[in-house]
Amino acid sequence: MAATIGIVGSGAVGRALAAHVVASGRNVVLCNSRSPATLESAVDDLGPRASALETSAVAAADLVVLAIPWHVVVPLLEQLPPWHGRTLIDATAPASHLRLPQPHDLGGLTSSELVQASAAGARVVKAFCTLPASVLALPPANAAGRRVMFLSGDDAEARAVVSVLIDDIGYAPVDLGSLAAGSALQQPGGPLAGLDLRRAD
Ligand SMILES: NC(=O)c1ccc[n+]([C@@H]2O[C@H](COP(=O)([O-])OP(=O)(O)OC[C@H]3O[C@@H](n4cnc5c(N)ncnc54)[C@H](OP(=O)(O)O)[C@@H]3O)[C@@H](O)[C@H]2O)c1
């Protein structure tokens, strides 16, 4: 398991996940569209396990979470260096219902398949995208059980790594299998979008 998690995007989703990652004892590196200096206060809030770097350095981590607006996903991925088998967790959502600009017609692909096609050599796992950021920011576990976190991807080893991360930060992982099938379930309009379940342990 990677000791340092890179989170590309430090908005509502990125910061919520960063808080759980540092609470689990791992280090986190963050970036935004501007500069590391603009994340000084967010890093202070997260404590000594957090730091801010340029996007290219954050994306070089062994395990990277993508938490940026959908309309900048493909342009950003296309300018990053090859992934060489590293795992990319796709937490993004193609929020077309918000009438945001769309970089591409998805052409029958799920959004995560488009992410996979745009991130050469990455092992893409879709996760952390079905719950609102306000819920992601809450503690993942309470007396009623651990909140369920779905994941999907085509590489079994990468899915296992992400399952361990999900488990370690306090959620109950539910592996949906392939990227195409699992992502269609998770993305906006899919039956798992917004579904907030708990598993009693
Ligand atoms: N919000 C939700 O409830 C929710 C739930 C599930 C999934 N999602 C999905 O998760 C993704 C992030 O959502 P969010 O609500 O966290 O968005 P957000 O609050 O608007 O934050 C987006 C972050 O991405 C950064 N960013 C934009 N372009 C970038 C670039 N080229 N390089 C590095 N960082 C960049 C922004 O930087 P700046 O601060 O410099 O602009 C900001 O830190 C979206 O795809 C969204 O659809 C959202």
The ligand as a Gaussian input file, in Angstrom:
#p B3LYP/6-31G(d) Opt

LIG

0 1
 N      -19.206000      17.732000      -4.877000
 C      -19.796000      16.531000      -4.812000
 O      -20.778000      16.314000      -4.074000
 C      -19.228000      15.391000      -5.627000
 C      -19.525000      14.086000      -5.254000
 C      -18.965000      13.037000      -5.986000
 C      -18.137000      13.309000      -7.081000
 N      -17.916000      14.610000      -7.430000
 C      -17.036000      14.839000      -8.579000
 O      -15.729000      15.039000      -8.027000
 C      -15.019000      15.993000      -8.808000
 C      -14.577000      17.126000      -7.881000
 O      -15.749000      17.718000      -7.334000
 P      -15.625000      18.836000      -6.194000
 O      -17.023000      19.083000      -5.739000
 O      -14.554000      18.488000      -5.228000
 O      -15.135000      20.093000      -7.060000
 P      -14.616000      21.513000      -6.520000
 O      -15.002000      21.706000      -5.103000
 O      -15.027000      22.505000      -7.535000
 O      -13.009000      21.340000      -6.555000
 C      -12.343000      21.100000      -7.756000
 C      -10.859000      21.132000      -7.485000
 O      -10.188000      20.769000      -8.696000
 C       -9.122000      21.697000      -8.872000
 N       -8.706000      21.734000     -10.260000
 C       -9.384000      22.199000     -11.342000
 N       -8.623000      22.083000     -12.436000
 C       -7.449000      21.542000     -12.047000
 C       -6.252000      21.200000     -12.702000
 N       -6.117000      21.373000     -14.031000
 N       -5.222000      20.677000     -11.982000
 C       -5.350000      20.492000     -10.652000
 N       -6.469000      20.790000      -9.963000
 C       -7.498000      21.317000     -10.653000
 C       -9.689000      23.004000      -8.380000
 O       -8.649000      23.922000      -8.171000
 P       -8.970000      25.483000      -7.870000
 O       -9.415000      25.549000      -6.450000
 O       -7.656000      26.145000      -8.127000
 O      -10.056000      25.897000      -8.834000
 C      -10.344000      22.525000      -7.082000
 O       -9.367000      22.375000      -6.061000
 C      -15.979000      16.430000      -9.924000
 O      -15.722000      15.672000     -11.077000
 C      -17.352000      16.103000      -9.359000
 O      -18.315000      15.858000     -10.392000
 C      -18.418000      15.644000      -6.719000

